[in-house]
Amino acid sequence: MAELDVQGMEEAQAKIEQMLADLQGPQPVESMREATLLVTRDAKILSPVDTGRLRASILPKVTVRKFPPGVEGVVGSRVEYAPFQEERKGFLREALEKNAARIRELFGRFVARIVSR
């Protein structure tokens, strides 16, 4: 018969619970806000301009979901011709791609702080 003695389970459980709480706290929301602002800035720079209506309409939105828990960031426009301009010019896609490394860095630092606690 084998015997197993596990030590530190209570501490590990507490650490996991704290990590889950941190993932749903204010820091991921702030990281997402920063990420959406980066993309918004470059999308405005890259958007085609005739009257300036499309450029002015590009806005970020950050939503905290309860179920499933998480944070969602969206950058877009409600102007009716925005999807057509995106299809032709790809300004939103290009803005996201331009900032992808910086966004990964933002969230990587956040996750590293949580794990290292």
ABEGO torsion letter per residue (X at the ends): XBBBBBBGAAAAAAAAAAAAAAAABAAAAAAAAAAAAAAAAAAAAABBBAAGAAAAABBBBBBBBAOBBEBBBBBBBABAAAAAAAAAAGAAAAAAAAAAAAAAAAAAAAAAAAAAX
